[in-house]
Amino acid sequence: MELNQAVVDHLKRFPPFQNMLDRVLEALASRLTINYFAAGEIIIPANAPPPDTFYIVKQGIVQTEQLASSARQYRDTFELHEGECFPLGAILANRSPGSQFVAATDTFVYELSLAGFQQLRAESPVFRDYCEQRTALLLEYSKQIIQAQYSRGNAEQPALTIPVQQLIRRPPVTCPSSQPLRDVLQHMKEQQVGSIIAVDDSERAIGIFTLPDLLTRVTLPQADLDAPFATYMTPNPVSLPPTAPASEAALIMARHGFRHIVVTDPDTGRLHGLVSEKDLFSLQRISLRQINLRLQAAQSVEQVAACCGDIRKLGDNMMAQGIAVEQITQIISALNDLTLCQIGRLMRERHPQVQTLDYCWLALGSEGRMEQTLYTDQDNGIIFSATDPRQAQATRQILLSFAYDVNQALDTCGFPLCQGNIMASNPEWCLSTEEWRARFSAWINSPDPVAIMHSSIFFDFRALDGNEQLAVSLRQWLNQTLAQHPLFLRFLTQNAVSRRPPLGLFRDFVTGQDNMLDLKTQAAVLFVDAARILALQTGSSHTNTVLRLKEAGPQAGLRQAQADAYAEAFLYIQLLRMQLHHQAAEKNQPYTNQIDPGTLNALDNRILREAFRLAKSLQSMLSVRYAL
């Protein structure tokens, strides 16, 4: 019994066992045996039959070696440490592991028979979930720890992870669209509400009217109060299903400046209720709507800069609420987009000639991918219309002066100037449609290292302000051109897989002399580069890494479960980056992407290694596809 209790106490230190019931762990401990393997001894040979034993590392390091083509003698390796399990995928799929497992040091393992493994799955929902979605579950454990760390003293703040249906405070006030406006306004007064929803005979929302509409559509134009309500309402209001997370409503408010979101049944369209901004936010009295309104009302760069400070505080508060990093970065990117648009409006007042031009401001790099964290510099350009080289040169001169002021203003607002001068104020990146096509064609036809580097930045372009169709047309042209130049994608892949994940053979990570890892250049970029290749290969219009992985990945031949796992791994790295930035802000220190892996807890250390293994797997898939 004492030995069994020692095994239980040991397993409780590691996920998923730490979340299992004691009785389940006690039963598991009674079924385990302990085995020893000397350093270099093979535990599971390559191309072994479907395994009949489940292993848990008790002490030591197990190294896996995945053999690819014997002609190339390519080996892909990674390590398993104390508390980690293998070969889980092979047992679940009843197939050969496809890798050999070797004791890298003197190693002790717990062994569980196949029958015992199946019994554990049947007895423990926690273990069953772990088997089905290992990476996602580990990430959820880590997220819970992070939320607990950030939420101390913030328990009174509502989390944006709850479904919007839980935020509906009262039945919605409705009316038919044919009712006279006078009667509708009287009804709003009697009900003491600031919004009303028009519904049809089937109780489907067909319009909305709010107090701001009263000023702009009724009072100022001196509207006819006897006219039908349909004349003054906003038709086809944006709606969400009851199960949508509150963060999705937050993102819509951030992008469009809405104050209310209609909640409707996704199948029938029947109205469930209305969620207001007040229902959503009590984030230290900083709300998306308030930031949005202040941005739109800003009359100087200094006022916009003050709003940017609030955006960063909002990001910190959302971290405290445990909101998914994907949603945080989307909301931050949406607000940063609004910041640029407002800066553009202010600068156009100084450069009236720009208002007559057909142009589009392009977001590049992380901004183009909608993956901005709190620490991001500028990567931008301009595309404009011109009928001939002379007109292009004249237009460029006007836009360059405008772009210089925009870049400087963004710097004032906390977006540092790009050290590589990849900005719209650089004549190299302020080009006509034909000039952009010629530039891209030169890179595609002559993919030297500089061309590959530039394509990894510029091919993530996204329309931000101005004539969006210019960017859409350029994306369509680029996808059509790349379909005719598969050799370029091979060069792009060769560059991407040359950056190997920093996994060590006899220690967790390979770091520099300062024992630091760069979570941007050594981690996030591994997934960003691979996702870009998948998107360009399939002709996807997405620039966001997660969307590229989840949507373009399966089109390129990935299983959906694989694509989702790669996306989760990338998001975890982004979460660590956001943590670093949050900690730097608290200490009033410069933002950084450098992390000492030795400071990570055991769970985060394990998940980071898992993320790097997944990056290796993704790179291996691309290497095989392009015969590298």
N, C-alpha and C positions, 0 to 999 in steps of 0.2 A: 504493500500500500504506500509506503514512504517513497519508493521509487516512482510509482505512478504519480504521486503528488508532485514530485520534483519535475517530471515531464510536463504535467499540467502547468506548473508555475513557469516553466521555460517557454512553452508555447504561447502563454498569455502575453508575452512580450511582443508578439508579432501579429500583424494582420494576415489572414482574416480571423485567426484563432482568438485574438484578444476580444472579439465581439461575440464569441460563442458562449452558450450556457455552460455552467460548470459540469452539469451531468453529462453533456455531450463530450466535453473535453476529457472527463474521467473515463468514459467509455472508449474514446479514441486512444487514450494512453494505454489502456489495457490491451489494445490490439497491436500496438507498435512494437517493433523490434529495433535494435540498434546494430548497425554494421560499421565496419572500419575499412577505409581504403587508403593505401599509402600514396604519397605524392607521385603522380604520373600514371597511376593505375586507372584503367578504363572501367567506368561504372556501367555505362550503356554503350555498346559499340555502334559504329556507323551502320546504317541500313539494317538495324536489328528488327525483329518482328514486332508487332504491336505489343506494347509493354504490359506486364502483369503485376508490376510493382509501382507504387507511388512513393516518391522520396521527399523528405524534408531535411534540409541541411541543418544539422545540429551544431557542428563546429567545423571550421575550415572553409575552403573555397572550392567550388566545382566550376570547371570551365567547359563551356560547350563549344564545339567546333562544327560549323556547317560547311560541308564540302560541296563545292560547285563543280563545274566541268573539270574532269581530270586533266584535260588538255591544257587548261590554264592554271591548274593547281591553286585555284582561288579559295581562300579560307576566310570564313566569317566567324569571329569568336566573341563571346561575352562571358561574364562571370555570374555565378549565383552565390550568395552569401548566407550567413546564418538566418534561419527562419524562412528562407525561400524554398519553393516547391518545384518539382519537375518529375516527369515530362507531362505536364497537365494537358496540353493540346493533343498530344498523341493518344493519351488515354481516352479523352473525350471523343476523339474521332475514330478510335480503334484502328490506328495506322502506325506505320513505322515512324519513330521520332524524327528521322531525316537528319539528325545531328548526332555526334557522339559526345558523351558526357564523361569528362576526365577529372579526377581529383588533382587540382592544381597544387594543393598542399596536403599534408596529412589531414584526413577528413573523416568525421563521423556523421552518419545520416540516420534518421528515423526511416524505417521501411514499413509500408502499409500494403497489404495484399489488395488485389483488384476488388475482391469481394468486400473487404473492409472499406475501400474507397467509395464503392457504391452505397454501402450502408451509411457512411458519413454524409454523403449527398442527401440521402433520404431523411436522415435525422436532423440535419442542420440547414435551415433556409439561408443562413449567412454563408455557409460554405457553397451551397448551390448557386447563390448569386455570384460568389467569387469565381466559380468555375465558368459561369456564362459571360461575365463581364469583368475580368480581373483588373484591367487597367482603370476602367471607369470607377470601380469600387475603391481601389486604392486612392484615386484622386478625390473621391467623395470623403474618405476618411481624413485626408490631408486638408480638404476644404473646411471640414467641421472644426479641425484644430485651429486653422487660421481664423475662422469666424469667431471662435471662442476668445482668441487672443485680441482681436480687434474690437470685439463688441463689449468689453468690460466697461461698465458705466453707460452703455447705450441700449440697455434692454427695453427702454421705452420707445425706441424707434421701430416702426413697422418694416419688416423685410420685404423687398421687392420680389422675392421668390414665390410669394403666395399667389394663388389664382385670383384674377380680378373679381370673380363672383363673390369672394369674401370681403371685398371692399364696398359692395353696394349697400348703402345705408338706408335707403327707403325706396318704395315703388316709384318708378319714373312718372313724371307728370307728362301727359300726352294730350294730343288733340288731333282732329282730322285736318288735313291740309286745305280743305275747302272752307273751313271756318273763317269768318272775318277777322282781320288782324286785331281790331278793337277788342273782340271777345277773348282772343288769345292772350293779349296783354293783361286784361282784367283777371283772367284765370291765373296767370303767373303771379300777379299781385296777391290774389287770395291765397295761393299756395305758398307764397313767400319763397319762390325759387328764382334762380338766375338763368335757368335754361328750360326748354320745353321741346319735346320730340313729336314730330308729326308721324302718325301711323296710318296704315291702310286698314281695310276691313279685316285682314288676317293678322293684325297686330304686328306688322313688320315695319321697322323704322324706315321712313322715306325722306326725312328731313329733320334738321335741328335748328333752333334759334336760341341765341344767348344774349346777355345784356350788352356786350360790345356791339352786336348786330343792331340793337335798339338805337344806338347813337349813330352808327354809320349808314344804316339802311332806312331808318324811320324818322328820327328827329331831324337830322341835318337836311335830308332831301324833302322834308315835310310830306311824308308818305300819306297816301289815302288809307285811313284806318278802316274803311269799309271794304277794302280790296281783300281777296282771298289770302289766307296765310301763306299759301304756296308761293306767292310772288316774292316773299321776303325771307323765307327760310333758306338754309343751305341744303340743297338736295343731296341724296346718297351719302350720308355721313360715314366717315371711317368707323368701322366696327371691329370688335374682337370677340372670339368665343369665350364663354364663361371660364374655361379651363386655362386660358392664356395667362402666363405669368405677368404680374404687375410691371415687371421690368420692360415688357413689350409695349405696354401702354406708355411707359416713361420714354421709350425710344421714339415713339410716334409723336409725343408731345415735344420732345427735343428737336425733332426734324422739322415739324410743321408749325410749332407754336400754338398747338391746340390747348384748350383748357378742359375739355371734356372728351371722353371716349365712350361711344355707345357699345353696349354688350348685348350680342344677339346670338341665338342658336345657329350654329353653322349649317345645319341641315334644313331647318324650316324658315330661318330668317326672323323668327319671332323675337320680340324685344324682351330682354331680361332686366335691363336696368341701365344706369348711367354711372360712370366713374369720373370723378372730378380730380383736378390737380390737388385740391385740399385733401382728398381721400388718400392720395398716393404719398405725399411727401411731408415729413417733418425732419428733414436732414439739416439740423442745426440752422433752421430757418433759411436754408438755401434750397430753392426748388428750380426745376428745369424751366418752368414757366417764367419765374422771376428773372433768371439769367437770360432767357430768350427775349423778354420784354426790354430788359436793360440793354442788351446788344442792339436791338432794333432802334432803341431810342438814343443810343450813343452818338454824340456829335463831335467826338474827338478820339484820337488814338489812345489817350490816357484813360478815357472812360471805357473803351473796349478792353484795355489792359486790366482794368479792375475786374471786369467780368471774367477774364481769363483766370484770374486768381480764384474766383469763385468756382470755376470749372474744376480746377485742381482740388479744391476743398471737397467738391461734390464727389470727385473720384475717390478721395480718401474715405468719405462717408459710405460710399457704396461698397468699398472693400470691407468696412466695418460691419456692414449688413450681410456679408457673405454672398453677395450677388456674383454670378458667374462672370469670370474675366472676359468672356466673349461679349457679354452684354455691356460690361463696363467700357470696354474699348470701343464698341459701336456707339454708345452714348457720347463718350468723349469725342470720338471722331465726328459725330453729327454736330456737336456744339462747336468743335473746331472749324467745321465747314461753315457754320453760320458766322463764326468770327471772321473768316477770310472774306465771306460775301459782304459783311459789314465794312471791313477795311477797304474792300474794292469799291463800295459805294462812296465812302468818304474820299478816296483818292480820285475817283472819276469826277468829283466836284472840282478838284484841283486841275484836272486834265480833261476839259470838256470835249476835246477832239476825239477822245477814246469812245465817247458815247455814240459816235457815228460809225464805229468799226464793227465788223463781224468777227468776233474772236471768242475763244474759250480758254479759261485758266485751267491748267491741268495739274492735278495732284499726282505726285510720283512717290515711289518708295513706300514706306509704311503708311503714309497718308493716302496714297493711291489704293493701298490694300485695306484701308479702314482698320488699321492695327496700331494706331497711335497709343502709346502709353503716356505717362506724365513727363517722360524724358524723350523729347523728339526734336530734331532740327528740321530745317526746311528742305524739301525736295519738290520743285515745281517747274512748270514751263508754260508756254503759251502756244496755241495753234490759232491761225487766223486765215481768212480768205484773201486771195489775191489773184488777179487775172494774168499777171505777167511779172517778171523779175523787178522791173522798175517800181510797180505798185507795191510789191512785197517789201522792197527796201524802204519806201516812204512810210508804209504802215508800221514796219518794224521800229523805225526811229520814234514814232509816237508812242508805241506800246512799251519800248524799253524805258523811257522816262517814267511812265506810269508804273511799270513793274518794279523799278528801283524803289519808288516811294512805298509800294505795297510790301516789298521785302523788308525794308527798314522798319516799317510799322509793325510787321509781324515779329521782328526781332525785339522791338519794344514790348510786345505783348507776351514775350517768353518763349518764342520759337526761334532759337539761334540761327544765324545765317549759316548756310551749308559751307563747310570747310572746303569742299570740292567745287564750289561755285555752281552747283547744279540748281540754278534758280532762274526764274523767268527774266530777270534783269540781265542775264548773260545772253548776248546775241546768238550764241550757239544753240540756245534752247528756247528762242523766241522765233518760231518758224511758221511759214505758210504750210498749208496742207501738202502741196507738192514737195516742199522742202523736207517736211517730216518723212514723207514716203521715200524720198531719195536717201535720206539719212538712214532710215531703217533698212532699205534695200542694200546699202553699202555694208552695213553690219552683217546682214544675212548672207550676202555673197562672199564676204571676206571675214570670216569669224575668227579674227585674231584675239588675243587676251583682252585688249581694250574694248573691242566690239562686244565680247561676251560680258564684260563688266557693265558696259553701258546698257545692254539689253536687259540685264537683271534689274536695272533701276527703271528704265523708260518703258519697258513692256508692261509694267504695272500701272500705266497711266489711267486716270479716271477724271471725267468732267467734273468741275467744281463750280465754276461761275462763268456765265456767258452762254453762248450758243452750244448746247450740249450735243447737237447733231454733228458738229465738226468732229468731236471725239468718237461718237458712235460710228461714223463713217470710216475713221482711221482704224478703229478696232476691226471692223469688217474687212477692210483691205488687208490688214496685217494677218488675220487668220487665214484668208484666202492665199496670201503669198507664202506663209509658212507651210501650208499644205503641199506646196510645190517644191519645198526645200527641206526634205527630211534630214539631210546631212547637217544642217544648222542645228537641229534639235539634238543630234548626236554630239556635236561639239558642246552644246549647252549642258548636256547630261554629263559629259566627261569632266567639265568644270565643276558641276554640282557634286559629283561623287568623289572628287579629289579632296574635299573637306571631310575628313573622317571624324566620327564622333569621338570625343576624348575619353575613351574607356581604356583603363589599364589592364594589363594581364595579371598583375599581382597586387594591385591596389585599385580602389574604386575608380579614380579618375586620373587622367594625365593633365597636370597643371604646370604652369610656369614656375620660375624660381620664387615667385611671390605667393605660390599656392592658390592662385586665383583662376577662376573660369569666367569667361565672358559669355553671359547668357544670350547675348544677341548674336555675336559673330561665330560662336562655337556651338550654339544650341538651336536657337530659333531659326537661323538662316538655313539649317539643314532641311527643315520641313518647308520653309518658304521657297527655296530653290526647286525642290522636288515637285511641290504643288504647282509651281509656275510651268514646269515642263509638261505635267499632265494636262493643264488647262490649254496650253498652246498646241499640244498634240491633238486634243479633241475639238479645238475651235471654240472653247468656252469663252464667254464674255466676262466671266467672273474675275475679279482681281483679288478678292479676299482669300487668304490661305485656307481657312476652314471650309468655305464654300467650294473652293477648288478641290480640296481633298474629298469632301463628301459627295460632290456631284460629278466632277470631272473624273475622279478616281475610278468609280465603278464603270464609267464609259470607257476608260482606258484598260479595263480588265481586272481591277481590284475587286475583291469581295467587299460588300458593304460593311461587314464587321471590321475588315482590315482598315478601310478608309476611315471609319469612325474612331478606331483605336489610334490611328496616326493623328487625327484631328485633336483627340483628347490629350495626347502627349504634347502636341504643340501648345495647346491652351494651358497645360500645366506649366510649361516653361514661361509663358506669358504671365501666369499668375506669380511665379517667383520674381519676375522682373518688376511687376507691380508692387510686390512686397518690398523689394529693395528701394523703390522710389518712395513708397509710403514712409519707410523708416528714415530715409534721407531727409524727407520733408519735416518729419517730427524733430530731427536734430538740426534742422536748418543747414544741411550739408548739400553739396552739389549732387545731382542725380547721377547714378552709375549703373552699369549692367554687370559689374564685376562682383563675383561672389566667391567666398571661401567655402568649398564643399564641406570642410571640417566643421563648419558652424551649423550644418543642417542636422535636424533630428533624424533618427533612424528611418522613420517612415518617408520623409522627404528625400533622404539619400537614396532609398530603395526606388522610389518613383522616378527620380532623375535618371538613375541607371536604366530603369525600364524604358524611359523616354528615349534615351540614347540607343538602346537595343532596337527599338522600333525604327529609329532613324536609320540604323544600319540595315534593317530589313527592307526599308523603303529604297535605300540606295542600291541594295543588292538586286532588287526587282528591276530598277531602271538599268543597272549595269547589264543584266542578262538581256533585257529587251533591246538594248542598243549594242550588244555584242562587244562590251568594253572589257 
